[in-house]
Amino acid sequence: MASKLTIHYATLARQASQAWPEGADVDNLNDLLRMLGRWRTRMLANTHIHHHGPVITGGPFAGMKYLDTTTEGALIPRLLGTYESELHPYLAKLEAGGLDCVIDVGCAEGYYAVGLARAMPGVTVYAYDTEEAARMKCAELASINGVADRVIIGGEFPPDGFEAFAGRRALVIVDTEGAEVDILQPALSPALARMNVIVETHDLYRQGALATMLERFGPTHDIVRVDQAVKVFDMPPWLAELPHLDQLLAVWEWRARPTPWLVMTPRASV
């Protein structure tokens, strides 16, 4: 018998195709493909949870207890530990550099906020999100992983808010679907000149976001552009036995277009 989830997505797919105009185009088919892909990734996440529980099994946050849903984006890559794996070597280098705080703006349910708090016991993480549901889930995730005392959760983060952290050995992580242009303004927060910054850029939602970040931080930071790459990881046995399409979908992060990251390290001379 089909699950409620499958019935739900089958209904959505049927409704979508019935609403197509005569001679549906590529965009119609692409939307349907993405919808069905999301259904399949949810089924894969359910299978992971059946075998391992809601626990991350790979990557730098391996062993971290997780939730059975996300507030934004795909769940299964987080559980497998492949989520944004392109950033793993940069995070490892920053962790080794002796941070004392992380400022996570756009924290969602807390993948990085809680993961980094676990990975760096001496660090306090300040996690911000404008969505109440995200803040509640982040608090829940911090609690079940025993780091609630070091994950300080807040709402909207103002562009001059970094001044409160001036002089700290800080890592700033920003993933805000285009609002990075509003949040990361060194003219309003000069303290950013001395902070490590990882920002996901979203020209898809805010045209020119990438160029704006390069212009603002070029004078003070060494900048590395990091693009999404093919995922290479050790598959759990249950996934290795599934068809290749399932293996590909398991690491799909639901991105509609490229959203390159910028890893920005302050220059010693600044």
Beta strands, then each sheet from edge to edge (+ up, - down):
strand 1: 101-105
strand 2: 124-128
strand 3: 151-154
strand 4: 170-174
strand 5: 196-200
strand 6: 221-226
strand 7: 261-266
sheet 1: 3+ 2+ 1+ 4+ 5+ 7- 6+
end
